[in-house]
Amino acid sequence: MKKLTTKAMLAAVMVLIAAVSGCGENEKETRKSEDFRFGEDELTFSWYNNSDVAASTPWADTSLLEKWVKDNKKVTVKYMDPGGASAEKLATMIVSDEFPDVMTMLRGQDTDRLISAGKVVPLNDYMEKYTYMSGKLNEKGILNMMKYADGKNYEIPNWANIGDSPNGNNGWVINTKYYEELGSPKLESFDDLYRYLKMVKEKYPNVVPYETTDTFQGERYVMAGMAEDFPPDHLDYFSYPENGKLKSVFKHPAYKETMIYLNKLYSEGLMTQDVFSQTSDQVKEKLSTGKVAVISSAIGVCEDTREELKKTGGDWISIKPLMKEGLSREKVYSQGYDRLGWTELLITKDAENPEGIYAYFDWLFSPEGQRLFCYGPKGIYYDDVTPEGYPILNEKWYSADEPMKELMGNGSGVGLGNTWMDGCGIYVDQHSPEDKRSWGKKQQLTNIWPYAKDITEYSNIIPGSSTDEGIIYQTIKDLHKEARAKMIFAASSQEVEEILNQLINDTDKAGMDKLLAAEEKVWKENKEKLAE
């Protein structure tokens, strides 16, 4: 008998619970908690993060922030993680019909089936009673976007955009040492980049001219600069809009140009040669020892290596997104941002006090909660706040080596945030001494946030993994992964085109039209909701 994969098992049990649970009814009844008083009554609950990289820590162990919450808000959290096996862990929960009180899940990661099976608590009554979070989400149309088919809200976005500005962390970054030594040439187009990388290779043979955290990232950054109004997120859905319809991203001219360009860089030794085999630690080592001239990635990996890099005489600085000659700078986006964020929190039917949990989340979402987990409680590193709730940091903050590390200890972090923190971070940075200002904030304000596009209309268009369309999506994902490696290694641009044509044929046969139809339906529904 053929052994089922974890994915197949999870799909099977999802179908099972949907069938058993009918239209969302559940035998378990949520216990009432109308008399709960947040901050006065004790609240204890379990919080599971369904991510393979999640690592839970004991609550209020060494974290001064968690101890403050425990002492002042009477809250104790029992963090849980899947131990690197999220799919198996979730499947076990479903089969046993036993769930933690709170689950952090990727949107679209089978959460719709958990909701339809009656495993998740509706939040509307709590939203009317505790109004800070719901009010902010409602202002931006997020609640309407997250409304379920029955008209209720079940999901809490983990990182919602409640401000009026873009957000994100992805960009192009260069090592100032090589750039300045080579005469600080113009770096605006992909033609400029090609010429610059050749200069780097010739003068610094032991340096990687162009590094990327993995080829998929390089593929995204280059593709985004090959066309206007074409953020790289279209590669996530394998689709893009044209005349009111969604079409295969592989058929867009920008995709072919991207792969031909990357193949050219690879074949001429102008980009990393071990892109499919290197680990993140190996990339970080190259960055910190000055072995990289240009990188496209989340800027955090550069910020983390700056102090070591400075010992080599260099530093990192971001540049505007590179693009194809002739495009409009204002219409080229290096990333998209979704007002709903990327993950969400679900309060399950097993929670003894769902109202108490929601009340805690509402407080956590507020300026006080956000400020606490980023700057600590009032009276340590700040004694007053602005009308917006931003902390006015004192000298103790600036004289401490690592104030947040001291406050956080081994804590698991806030777990729920929003873009209020972006405005807070900007305020703090602009009111800090010059030598204490954030490198990352400066890069975000100058070369990252101005080139991020709102892609909320595409929220949740990737179908669930247990649906027919979801299975097609995974098949196309696998075909893409294999084909892009072949295109990078191809002997010529002609061979790149041949491999791409085969990829288009293979994805069409795999059911691309059916996938596009499903995504288009959700896309149009999203646009209607956003217009309400």
Buried (B, 14 or more C-beta within 10 A) or exposed (E): EEEEEBBBBBBBBBEEBBEEBEEBEBEEEBEEBEEBEBEEBEBBBBBBBBBEEBEBBBBBEEBBBBBBBBEEBBBBBBBBBBEEEBBBBBBBBBBEBEBBBBBBBBBBBBBBBBBBBBBBBBBBBBBEEBEBBBEBBEEBBBBEBBBBEEEBBBBBBBBBBBBEBBBBBBBBBBBBBBBEBBEEEEBBBBEBBBEBBBBBBEEBEEBBBBBBBBBBBBBBBBBBBBBBEBBBBBBBBBBBBEEEEBBBBBBBEBBBBBBBBBBBBBBEBBBBEEBEEBEEEEBBBBBBEBBBBBBBBBBEBBBEBBEBBBEEEBBBBBBBBBBBEEBEEEEBBBBBBBBBBEBBBBBBBBBEBBBBBBBBBBBBBBBBBBBBBBBBBBEBBBEEBEEEBBBBBBEEBEEBEEBBEBBBBEBBEBBBBBBBBBBBBBBBBEEBEEEEBBBBBBBBBBBBBBBBBBBBBBBBBBBBBBBEBBBBBBBBBEBBEEBBBBBBBBEEBEBBBBBBEEBBEBBBEBBBEBBBEBBBBBBBBBBEBBEE
